[in-house]
Structures are given as structure tokens and as C-alpha cells.
Amino acid sequence: MNLPALDHEMLKTDATTRAFNTFLKSAGKATVKLTKAEIERQKAFGETMNSFLKELDDEARAGFFIAFEKVASGPNKRRIAGHPQRPNALIDAILSEAGEMPVEAEPQPDSPSVAGGKSVSGKSKATTDASDPFDSETPIS
């Protein structure tokens, strides 16, 4: 028995189009709400992280950074390793005892070895305007 090929145009009706558009609209709204909630949650974690780290002793902080770096991607691992509250000597000792390689920290923008001491914006740190949001160390709200 030979059936004719299904023509997708035969399935398109005004009712089908309206139902599909309603579905897309509601799915889009749910996605936006989820995205906003996730952004707010990540912002809350970011704003709280430094205070949390200050409350930990060196050993607990070392354990936190080791666990955090294990699940991070390569570039993020290097960024995390450059955190000023990371107890580098203790972490390096723990990792070498376990036979693992320490993580190399990503060079900091104010380091003379990075772009001649220039910030991300390309301006010299000495001439950077303090109101430039890209050169600020405070979290973006």
C-alpha cells in the first residue's frame, strides 16, 4: 500500500498555529523567569563568597579551593587559583602530597607581565579613570 507523502502544509491550520504560538510564548516566559532567578542566585553567591571565605581557617579554605578548582574548567581553574584569599602554599603542599600538580594562577591585570601593566580596557593603570566600571574590583550589581 502506497501512502502519499505527508505534506507539512496540510497540518498547518489557524488553530494549530495559535496553539503553537501560545506554547512558545509561555515557554519563553518560563525561560526568562528561570534565567532571572539563576542570575540573581549567582549574584548572591558571588557577593557572599568573600565574606564566607574570610570566616574559614586556612585548612578549611584550602579544602574549599581544592574542591572548587577540581570541578572548574581550565580557564576558570586558573582564575580561581589567583584569588587573594587562596592559601597557595598550603594548597600546593596538599596537592604535592597527593601527587597532583598545583594549579597555575592566571596573571593579574595589574601585573607588569600582562600587557605592559595595562588593564582589560587597555588603559595604563596609572591613567585609568576610577569611575571606569571595567577596572573596578567591586562586583557589578
Contacts in CASP RR format, 6 or more apart in sequence:
PFRMAT RR
TARGET T0000
AUTHOR 0000-0000-0000
METHOD contacts of the structure
MODEL  1
MNLPALDHEMLKTDATTRAFNTFLKSAGKATVKLTKAEIERQKAFGETMN
SFLKELDDEARAGFFIAFEKVASGPNKRRIAGHPQRPNALIDAILSEAGE
MPVEAEPQPDSPSVAGGKSVSGKSKATTDASDPFDSETPIS
43 139 0 8 1.000
43 141 0 8 1.000
46 139 0 8 1.000
47 139 0 8 1.000
50 85 0 8 1.000
53 61 0 8 1.000
53 64 0 8 1.000
53 83 0 8 1.000
53 85 0 8 1.000
54 85 0 8 1.000
56 64 0 8 1.000
58 87 0 8 1.000
58 90 0 8 1.000
59 90 0 8 1.000
61 85 0 8 1.000
61 86 0 8 1.000
61 87 0 8 1.000
62 87 0 8 1.000
62 90 0 8 1.000
62 91 0 8 1.000
62 94 0 8 1.000
63 91 0 8 1.000
63 94 0 8 1.000
65 80 0 8 1.000
65 81 0 8 1.000
65 83 0 8 1.000
65 86 0 8 1.000
65 87 0 8 1.000
65 91 0 8 1.000
66 91 0 8 1.000
66 94 0 8 1.000
66 95 0 8 1.000
68 80 0 8 1.000
69 77 0 8 1.000
69 80 0 8 1.000
69 81 0 8 1.000
69 103 0 8 1.000
72 80 0 8 1.000
75 106 0 8 1.000
77 103 0 8 1.000
78 103 0 8 1.000
78 104 0 8 1.000
78 105 0 8 1.000
78 106 0 8 1.000
79 106 0 8 1.000
80 86 0 8 1.000
80 103 0 8 1.000
81 88 0 8 1.000
81 103 0 8 1.000
81 104 0 8 1.000
81 105 0 8 1.000
81 106 0 8 1.000
82 105 0 8 1.000
82 106 0 8 1.000
82 108 0 8 1.000
88 105 0 8 1.000
91 102 0 8 1.000
92 102 0 8 1.000
95 101 0 8 1.000
95 102 0 8 1.000
96 102 0 8 1.000
107 113 0 8 1.000
107 114 0 8 1.000
108 114 0 8 1.000
109 115 0 8 1.000
109 117 0 8 1.000
109 118 0 8 1.000
109 119 0 8 1.000
109 120 0 8 1.000
109 125 0 8 1.000
110 117 0 8 1.000
110 119 0 8 1.000
110 125 0 8 1.000
111 117 0 8 1.000
115 122 0 8 1.000
117 124 0 8 1.000
117 125 0 8 1.000
118 124 0 8 1.000
118 125 0 8 1.000
119 125 0 8 1.000
119 128 0 8 1.000
119 132 0 8 1.000
119 134 0 8 1.000
119 135 0 8 1.000
120 134 0 8 1.000
120 135 0 8 1.000
121 128 0 8 1.000
121 132 0 8 1.000
121 134 0 8 1.000
121 135 0 8 1.000
123 129 0 8 1.000
123 132 0 8 1.000
123 135 0 8 1.000
125 135 0 8 1.000
128 135 0 8 1.000
129 135 0 8 1.000
133 140 0 8 1.000
END
